[in-house]
Amino acid sequence: MKKGLLLLTALLCLASVAQAKGANDPVLMTVAGKPVTLSEFEYLYHKNNAQQSTPQAIEEYLQLFVPYRQKVAAAESAGIDTTASFNKEFQNYRNELSAPYLVDKAVEDSILHGQYDRMKQEVQVSHIMLFFGDKSMTREREKELMDSLHTCLVNGEKMADLAAKYSQDRGSKGRGGSMGYIQANRFPKSFEDRAWTLPVGAVSDVFTTPFGFHIMQVTDRRPARGEVHAAHILRLTRGMQEAEAQAQKQYIDSIYTLLKNGADFAQVAKTNSQDTQSAVNGGDLNWFGTGMMVPEFENVAFSLQNGEVSEPFQSQFGWHIIKKLDSRGVPEFDKVKGDIEKYIAHDSIGRLPAERCLARLSKQYKAKIEQKNLDKILSGIKLAGGVDSTMLANFRTNNTVVAKLGKQKITLAEVMASQLVNGFAGTADQQAQQLNVAVKQTLDDAVVEHRRATLMDEEPAYRNLVNEYRDGMLMFEIQDRNVWSKAKNDSEGLEKYFEANRDKYKWDVPHLKSRIIFATNDSILTEVKKYLCANKVSGDSLQMVLSKQFGKDVKVERVLAGKGENAITDYLAFGGEKPEKIARWAAYMTFEPKIIDAPEDAGDVRGVVISDYQDHLLEEWVKTLGELYPAKIDRKVLSKAK
């Protein structure tokens, strides 16, 4: 099936290329016999200029574009575009780009704007909650209890009384189930849906979220208050005896007096607030909205004018003073659209735009399941009591047509290869259901793949992006092989290039080239010296040998540093002052040191030489590309470029 879809995509892409070569989009050039249209050149030209501080003229850009296309031709000749790794990455990116074209925009906009409208309102709710996984009762018993509590509420008992007794939500249980006012896009969708649709005073049904069972009651609604930017000073009283708490009250009153007399709020917060996280920032809590702070704090913050400082007030944590720095209303739709998309993506409603689009495309492309053929296969599974190894082998080569997309046939074997590579599991009925689902999924995938292919004809912006990414991937891979990685890995070529250009690599000051042995104290370093005097150790094995003898009390570092570049090497080689202890390393010495006035080999200036060698390889390679993949430019067409 996958091969068939790829072939279909390739054929449609070729058709779109052929269609593009009309009078409205003439061929600007051919590179290795492959045409490049004027529209493709113009698209990349304008995109390149948008990224440049100084726009390039068309002729100037042409000098970059031709080698770019020649590199792509070289990559195709090398077969990079046929490798599994390339096709996997390319298909993933293409699928990403196609996603906006595979949703019903009208449905999507309706959902997004509906969700945004909820942000303009805040809802006051109370609830009773039983967590899933409570070891004291089964899921069935939890449901029975919630049903009985729901009956009690409907018959007039109070939410506060029942929540205080039965709810397992510790955050609201002590407040009779009250969660205060909540904002949209902050709770599971099933929870939010009840909050925004129930009438004030109404009690919901028993419903679930990923966390447990709930019953909700809506107690009020109001326009959204937006967000507040505030700072605060906190003196903690939680868990204190009365006398201690009273002392904190006196302390906060004295702070308030300082502030009234003109003291800087941020400075006072830094030195006096016991909220250590915000104190370092002058008490700044950044922006917050309804439901993000305890009610006492939140109500004071929203009641202040911008720039106003509150009197001391108490919450469950202690005594506070707030300074309201700024406030803002509900953000504009475009600013929160991305957040709304992320929120609905976790709910079934987020899949609705794609499902509606798929249904429309399925009808348009005449997608259908060959139900009679499929029913025979499903019946066979059930009659046989399940799929055994013989039946499974037959299914994998069975060319019975189980679905069609227009004239395209989808066989049972293709479904197996696409969806059921690992076979079946469970009972015969479950296996039949697995095949049923697999056929539907394979047909849906074929519809989506067909749409992606037709996008190459119908959507120039999509076609340009897909082609640009494909060619960019090819160019990167071929240039890495011939330039970047080659320069790094070609030790012999790198050394030859260094020797041929040795005069380019000079230093203004002498350098120490050595290994430095670090020890945690002078005694251990003395033992290291004795060991090295008694044993012949090469530089390459030094770290391994010393680690074996002295463990983590010793480490070795290779250095190449010029005079004045490093305090330790200046001390060891150039008469500098001894630096202070570095972390746990109190003592150090050189091993086989050299003072050199110029690089001895390419390794001494490896980074610079690699960069220069890459430039050299690129220049030589581009010359070769020009000979292997000549470009023929139609100057008349070029004159039409805008």
C-alpha positions in Angstrom: 0.0 0.0 0.0 2.8 2.4 0.9 4.6 1.8 -2.3 1.3 2.4 -4.2 0.7 5.7 -2.4 4.3 6.9 -3.1 3.9 6.0 -6.7 0.6 7.9 -6.9 2.3 11.0 -5.3 5.2 10.8 -7.7 2.9 10.6 -10.7 0.9 13.6 -9.6 4.0 15.5 -8.8 5.2 14.9 -12.4 1.8 15.9 -13.7 2.0 19.2 -11.8 5.5 19.9 -13.1 4.4 19.2 -16.6 1.4 21.5 -16.1 3.6 24.3 -14.8 5.6 24.4 -18.0 2.9 26.3 -19.8 2.9 29.8 -21.3 2.1 31.3 -17.9 5.1 29.7 -16.3 7.9 29.3 -18.8 11.1 27.3 -18.3 13.9 29.7 -17.1 16.7 27.2 -17.3 17.6 23.5 -17.4 20.2 22.0 -15.1 21.4 18.6 -16.1 18.4 18.5 -18.4 15.9 19.2 -15.6 13.7 22.3 -16.1 13.4 25.1 -13.6 10.4 27.3 -14.1 10.3 31.1 -13.8 7.9 30.9 -10.8 10.2 28.6 -8.9 13.1 30.9 -9.4 11.1 34.0 -8.4 9.8 32.4 -5.3 13.2 31.5 -4.0 14.6 34.9 -5.1 12.0 36.8 -3.2 12.3 34.6 -0.1 16.1 35.0 -0.2 15.8 38.7 -0.4 13.4 38.9 2.5 16.1 37.3 4.7 18.9 39.7 3.5 19.7 43.1 5.0 20.6 44.3 1.6 18.5 42.9 -1.3 20.3 41.2 -4.1 19.8 42.0 -7.8 18.5 39.2 -10.0 21.8 38.6 -11.7 23.6 38.5 -8.4 21.2 35.9 -7.0 21.4 33.9 -10.3 25.1 33.2 -9.5 24.0 31.5 -6.2 21.0 29.8 -7.7 22.7 27.9 -10.4 25.3 26.1 -8.1 22.3 25.4 -5.8 20.5 23.6 -8.5 23.6 21.8 -9.6 24.2 20.5 -6.1 20.6 19.2 -6.1 21.3 17.5 -9.4 24.4 15.9 -7.9 22.4 14.6 -5.0 19.9 13.0 -7.3 22.6 11.4 -9.3 24.0 10.0 -6.1 20.6 8.5 -5.3 20.1 10.4 -2.0 16.5 11.0 -2.9 15.8 7.3 -3.0 17.2 6.4 0.4 14.8 5.3 3.2 16.1 7.9 5.6 15.6 10.8 3.2 12.1 9.7 2.2 11.1 9.2 5.8 12.2 12.7 6.8 10.8 14.3 3.6 7.4 12.6 4.0 7.2 13.7 7.6 7.9 17.3 6.6 5.5 17.2 3.7 2.8 15.8 5.9 3.4 18.7 8.4 3.0 21.2 5.6 -0.2 19.7 4.3 -1.9 19.7 7.7 -3.6 23.1 7.3 -5.1 21.9 4.0 -6.6 18.8 5.6 -9.1 20.5 7.9 -12.5 22.1 7.4 -11.7 25.7 7.9 -15.2 26.8 8.6 -15.6 24.2 11.4 -12.1 25.0 12.8 -12.8 28.7 12.9 -16.2 28.1 14.6 -14.5 26.0 17.3 -11.6 28.3 17.9 -13.8 31.5 18.1 -16.3 29.6 20.2 -13.5 28.7 22.6 -12.2 32.3 22.5 -15.7 33.6 23.4 -15.5 31.5 26.6 -12.4 33.5 27.6 -14.6 36.6 27.9 -16.5 35.0 30.8 -15.6 33.6 34.2 -17.7 31.0 35.9 -18.1 30.3 39.6 -18.4 26.6 40.2 -18.5 24.0 43.0 -18.0 20.3 42.6 -17.8 16.9 44.2 -15.0 14.7 43.0 -13.9 11.1 43.5 -10.5 10.3 42.1 -10.0 7.3 39.9 -7.8 4.6 41.5 -9.0 5.2 45.0 -8.1 1.9 46.7 -11.0 2.2 49.2 -13.6 1.4 46.6 -13.9 0.1 43.0 -14.7 2.2 40.0 -18.2 0.8 40.0 -18.7 1.6 43.6 -17.5 5.2 43.0 -20.0 5.6 40.2 -22.8 4.2 42.4 -21.9 6.7 45.2 -21.8 9.6 42.8 -25.2 8.6 41.4 -26.7 8.6 44.8 -25.1 12.0 45.6 -26.5 13.4 42.4 -30.0 12.2 43.5 -29.5 14.0 46.8 -28.6 17.2 45.1 -31.5 17.0 42.8 -33.8 16.5 45.8 -32.6 19.7 47.5 -29.6 18.8 49.6 -26.8 21.4 49.5 -23.6 21.0 47.5 -21.5 22.4 50.3 -22.6 19.8 52.8 -22.1 16.8 50.5 -18.8 18.1 49.1 -17.4 18.7 52.6 -18.3 15.1 53.5 -17.5 13.1 50.3 -15.4 15.1 47.9 -11.7 14.0 47.5 -10.6 17.3 45.9 -8.6 18.7 48.9 -8.3 22.1 47.2 -12.1 22.7 47.3 -13.4 20.3 49.9 -12.7 22.7 52.8 -14.7 25.4 51.0 -17.7 23.2 50.5 -16.6 22.2 47.0 -16.2 25.8 45.9 -13.5 26.3 43.3 -14.2 30.0 43.0 -14.3 31.6 39.5 -12.5 29.7 36.8 -11.2 30.7 33.4 -11.6 28.9 30.0 -8.8 26.7 28.6 -7.5 25.7 32.0 -9.5 22.5 32.9 -10.3 19.3 31.1 -12.7 19.9 28.2 -15.5 17.8 29.7 -15.2 19.9 32.9 -15.2 23.2 31.1 -18.1 22.2 28.8 -20.4 21.8 31.8 -19.2 25.0 33.5 -20.0 27.1 30.4 -23.3 25.5 29.5 -25.0 24.9 32.8 -27.5 27.5 33.9 -26.7 29.3 37.2 -27.9 27.2 40.1 -28.1 24.0 38.0 -26.5 20.7 38.9 -24.7 18.7 36.2 -24.9 15.0 35.5 -22.2 12.6 36.9 -19.4 13.0 34.4 -15.7 12.1 34.1 -12.4 13.8 33.4 -9.1 12.0 33.1 -8.8 12.4 36.9 -12.1 11.1 38.2 -15.9 11.4 38.6 -17.4 14.8 39.1 -20.7 16.5 39.9 -20.7 20.3 39.2 -22.9 23.2 40.2 -22.6 26.6 38.6 -23.2 29.4 41.1 -22.4 32.6 39.2 -21.1 34.1 36.0 -19.3 37.4 35.3 -17.4 39.1 32.5 -13.7 38.1 32.5 -11.5 40.4 34.5 -8.4 39.8 32.4 -5.0 39.7 34.1 -3.1 41.6 36.7 0.7 42.2 37.0 1.5 42.6 40.7 4.2 42.4 43.3 3.8 41.5 46.9 5.5 41.3 50.3 4.6 38.3 52.4 5.2 37.5 56.1 4.3 33.9 56.8 2.0 32.9 59.7 0.9 29.4 58.6 1.3 26.9 61.4 2.4 29.6 63.9 1.1 30.0 67.5 -1.0 33.1 68.1 1.8 35.1 69.7 4.1 34.4 66.7 1.4 35.3 64.2 0.7 38.6 66.0 4.4 39.4 65.8 4.2 39.0 62.0 1.2 41.3 61.9 3.1 44.0 63.7 6.0 43.4 61.3 3.9 43.8 58.2 2.3 47.0 59.7 5.8 48.5 60.2 6.6 47.6 56.5 3.4 49.3 55.4 4.4 52.5 57.3 7.7 52.5 55.5 6.0 52.2 52.2 3.5 55.0 53.0 6.6 57.2 53.9 8.0 56.6 50.4 10.2 53.5 50.7 10.8 51.7 47.4 8.5 48.7 47.2 10.9 46.5 45.3 13.7 47.1 47.7 11.6 46.5 50.7 10.3 43.3 49.2 13.8 42.0 48.5 14.9 42.5 52.1 11.7 41.7 54.0 9.4 39.3 52.0 9.4 35.7 53.0 8.2 34.6 49.5 11.8 33.7 48.5 10.9 33.1 44.8 9.5 36.5 44.2 11.6 38.5 46.7 14.7 38.3 44.6 12.7 40.1 41.9 11.4 42.8 44.2 8.3 40.8 44.9 7.2 40.6 41.3 4.7 37.8 40.6 4.4 38.6 36.9 1.0 38.3 35.2 -1.8 36.2 36.7 -5.6 35.8 36.1 -8.6 34.5 37.9 -8.1 31.2 39.7 -4.3 31.4 39.8 -4.0 32.8 43.3 -6.0 32.2 46.5 -9.3 34.1 46.5 -8.3 36.6 49.3 -5.1 37.6 47.4 -6.8 37.6 44.0 -9.7 39.9 45.1 -7.4 42.5 46.5 -5.1 42.5 43.5 -8.0 43.1 41.1 -9.6 45.8 43.3 -6.5 48.0 43.2 -5.8 50.8 40.7 -2.6 50.5 38.6 0.3 51.7 40.8 -1.7 51.5 44.0 -0.4 49.7 47.2 -2.8 47.7 49.4 -3.1 47.8 53.1 -1.9 44.6 54.9 -4.4 41.7 54.5 -4.4 38.1 55.5 -4.6 34.8 53.5 -4.1 31.2 54.6 -0.4 31.7 54.1 0.2 34.9 56.1 0.1 38.7 55.8 0.5 40.4 52.4 0.9 43.8 50.9 0.3 44.1 47.2 1.4 46.6 44.7 -0.6 46.5 41.4 1.9 47.2 38.6 -0.4 46.9 35.6 -3.6 45.2 34.3 -4.9 44.1 30.9 -8.1 42.6 29.5 -8.7 39.4 27.5 -6.0 39.2 24.8 -7.0 39.6 21.1 -7.9 36.4 19.3 -4.7 36.2 17.2 -2.5 36.4 20.3 -4.2 33.3 22.0 -5.1 31.3 18.9 -2.1 29.0 19.3 -2.9 28.4 22.9 -6.5 27.5 22.1 -5.4 25.1 19.4 -3.1 23.3 21.9 -6.0 23.1 24.3 -8.6 21.6 22.0 -6.0 19.3 20.5 -6.4 17.0 23.5 -10.1 16.7 23.0 -12.3 15.0 20.5 -13.6 18.4 19.3 -10.1 19.2 18.1 -10.3 16.3 15.7 -13.6 17.4 14.3 -12.3 19.8 11.6 -10.1 17.0 10.2 -12.9 14.5 10.4 -15.3 16.8 8.5 -12.7 17.5 5.8 -11.9 13.7 5.5 -15.7 13.0 5.0 -15.9 15.6 2.3 -12.8 14.4 0.5 -14.0 10.8 0.7 -17.2 11.7 -1.0 -15.3 13.8 -3.6 -12.8 11.1 -4.4 -15.5 8.3 -4.4 -13.9 6.4 -1.6 -15.8 3.3 -0.5 -15.4 0.0 1.3 -16.2 -3.1 -0.8 -18.5 -4.3 2.0 -19.5 -7.7 0.4 -15.9 -8.7 0.0 -14.9 -7.5 3.5 -17.9 -9.3 5.1 -16.9 -12.6 3.6 -13.4 -12.2 5.1 -14.8 -11.1 8.5 -17.2 -14.1 8.5 -14.3 -16.4 7.7 -12.3 -15.2 10.7 -15.3 -15.8 13.0 -16.1 -19.2 11.6 -12.5 -20.3 12.0 -12.4 -19.2 15.6 -9.7 -16.6 14.8 -6.8 -16.1 12.5 -4.2 -18.9 12.6 -0.8 -18.8 11.0 -2.1 -20.3 7.7 -4.9 -17.7 7.4 -2.5 -14.9 8.3 0.0 -16.0 5.5 -2.9 -16.0 3.1 -4.1 -12.6 4.1 -0.7 -11.1 3.5 -0.8 -12.1 -0.2 -4.5 -11.9 -0.7 -5.5 -9.6 -3.6 -9.2 -9.5 -2.7 -10.3 -5.8 -3.2 -11.6 -4.5 0.1 -11.8 -0.8 -0.7 -11.6 1.6 -3.6 -10.6 5.2 -4.1 -12.1 6.1 -7.4 -10.5 3.6 -9.8 -7.6 2.8 -7.4 -8.1 -0.6 -5.7 -7.0 -1.4 -2.2 -6.4 -5.1 -1.5 -6.4 -7.1 1.7 -2.7 -7.7 1.3 -2.1 -3.9 1.1 -4.2 -3.4 4.3 -2.1 -6.1 6.1 1.1 -4.4 5.0 -0.1 -0.9 6.0 -2.0 -1.5 9.2 -1.5 -5.1 10.5 2.1 -5.9 10.0 2.2 -7.7 13.4 -1.0 -9.7 12.7 -4.0 -10.0 15.1 -4.6 -10.3 18.8 -7.5 -11.3 21.0 -10.7 -13.3 20.3 -12.1 -14.0 16.8 -14.6 -11.2 17.2 -11.9 -8.8 18.3 -9.7 -9.8 15.4 -12.6 -9.2 13.0 -13.0 -5.8 14.5 -9.3 -5.1 14.1 -9.5 -5.9 10.4 -12.6 -3.8 10.0 -10.8 -0.8 11.6 -7.7 -1.4 9.5 -9.5 -1.3 6.2 -11.2 1.9 7.2 -7.9 3.4 8.3 -6.1 2.3 5.1 -8.9 3.9 3.0 -8.8 7.1 5.0 -5.0 7.2 4.6 -5.4 6.8 0.8 -7.8 9.7 0.7 -5.4 12.0 2.7 -2.5 10.9 0.5 -4.4 11.7 -2.6 -5.3 15.1 -1.3 -1.6 15.8 -0.5 -0.7 14.9 -4.0 -3.3 17.1 -5.6 -2.1 20.0 -3.4 1.0 20.1 -5.6 -1.2 21.2 -8.5 -3.7 23.3 -6.6 -1.7 25.2 -4.0 1.4 27.1 -5.3 2.5 28.1 -1.8 2.4 24.5 -0.7 4.2 23.2 -3.8 7.0 25.8 -3.4 7.6 25.0 0.2 7.6 21.2 -0.4 10.0 21.5 -3.3 12.2 24.0 -1.4 12.5 21.6 1.5 13.1 18.6 -0.6 15.9 20.4 -2.6 17.3 21.8 0.6 17.6 18.4 2.2 19.3 17.0 -0.9 21.7 19.9 -1.1 22.6 19.7 2.6 23.3 16.0 2.4 25.4 16.1 -0.8 27.4 19.2 0.5 28.0 17.4 3.8 29.5 14.4 1.9 31.7 16.5 -0.4 32.6 19.4 1.8 31.8 19.6 5.5 32.2 16.0 6.8 34.9 15.3 4.2 37.0 18.2 5.5 36.7 17.0 9.1 37.4 13.4 8.4 40.1 13.7 5.7 43.1 13.9 8.0 45.6 13.4 5.2 44.0 16.1 3.0 43.8 18.5 5.9 47.5 18.1 6.7 48.5 18.6 3.1 46.3 21.7 2.9 48.0 23.0 6.1 51.5 22.4 4.8 50.7 24.1 1.5 49.3 27.1 3.3 51.5 27.2 6.4 52.2 30.9 6.0 48.5 31.7 6.6 48.7 30.3 10.2 50.9 32.4 12.3 50.8 33.5 16.0 51.7 36.9 17.5 52.8 35.3 20.8 54.3 32.0 21.8 52.1 29.1 22.9 52.3 26.3 25.4 51.5 22.9 24.0 51.2 20.4 26.7 49.1 18.2 28.9 48.3 19.6 32.3 47.9 17.2 35.3 45.5 18.4 38.0 45.4 17.0 41.5 43.2 17.7 44.5 46.2 18.6 46.7 50.1 19.0 46.7 50.7 15.6 48.3 48.9 13.7 45.5 50.7 15.7 42.9 54.0 14.8 44.5 53.0 11.1 44.3 52.1 11.6 40.6 55.5 13.0 39.9 57.2 10.0 41.6 55.1 7.6 39.7 55.9 9.3 36.3 59.6 9.2 37.2 59.5 5.5 37.9 57.2 4.6 35.0 57.3 5.4 31.3 53.9 6.7 30.3 52.9 8.1 26.9 50.8 11.2 26.6 48.0 9.3 24.8 47.6 6.9 27.7 48.3 9.4 30.5 44.7 9.9 31.6 43.9 6.2 31.7 47.0 5.3 33.6 46.7 8.1 36.2 43.0 7.4 36.7 43.8 3.8 37.4 46.4 4.8 40.0 44.9 7.8 41.7 41.2 7.7 40.8 39.1 10.9 40.9 41.9 12.8 42.7 43.6 13.4 39.3 42.6 14.6 35.9 44.4 15.4 32.7 43.7 18.1 30.1 45.4 18.7 26.8 46.1 22.5 26.3 47.4 24.8 23.5 47.3 28.3 24.8 49.1 31.5 23.9 50.8 33.8 26.4 48.1 35.9 28.1 45.2 33.6 27.2 45.0 31.4 30.2 46.0 32.1 33.9 47.2 28.6 34.5 49.4 28.2 31.4 50.8 31.7 32.0 51.8 30.6 35.5 53.3 27.3 34.3 55.1 28.5 31.2 55.3 32.3 31.0 56.2 33.5 34.5 52.7 34.6 35.4 51.3 34.7 39.0 49.8 31.6 40.4 46.0 31.7 40.1 43.6 30.9 43.0 42.4 27.3 43.5 40.1 26.2 40.7 37.2 24.2 42.1 38.6 21.1 43.7 42.0 21.3 41.8 44.6 22.8 44.2 47.7 21.6 42.4 48.8 21.2 38.8 51.9 20.5 36.6 52.8 20.2 32.9 53.6 16.9 31.2 55.9 17.0 28.1 55.5 20.7 27.6 56.6 22.6 24.5 56.8 26.3 23.9 56.1 26.9 20.2 56.1 30.1 18.2 54.0 28.7 15.3 51.7 25.8 14.7 53.5 22.5 14.2 50.7 20.7 12.4 47.1 21.1 11.3 45.9 19.9 14.7 47.3 23.0 16.4 44.9 25.3 14.4 42.4 22.6 13.6 39.2 24.7 13.7 40.6 27.4 11.4 42.2 24.9 9.0 39.0 22.9 8.7 37.1 26.0 7.9 39.6 27.1 5.2 39.8 23.6 3.8 36.0 23.4 3.6 36.1 26.7 1.6 38.7 25.2 -0.7 36.8 21.9 -1.2 33.6 23.8 -1.9 35.3 26.0 -4.5 36.8 23.0 -6.3 33.5 21.0 -6.1 31.4 23.9 -7.6 33.8 24.0 -10.6 33.3 20.3 -11.1 29.5 20.6 -10.8 29.5 23.2 -13.5 31.2 20.8 -15.9 29.0 17.7 -14.9 25.7 19.5 -14.7 25.7 22.4 -17.1 23.0 25.1 -16.8 21.3 26.5 -19.9 19.6 29.8 -19.1 16.9 31.4 -21.3 17.8 35.1 -21.1 14.5 36.2 -22.6 12.6 34.4 -19.8 15.1 35.8 -17.2 14.3 39.3 -18.4 10.7 38.7 -17.3 11.7 37.9 -13.7 10.3 40.3 -11.1 
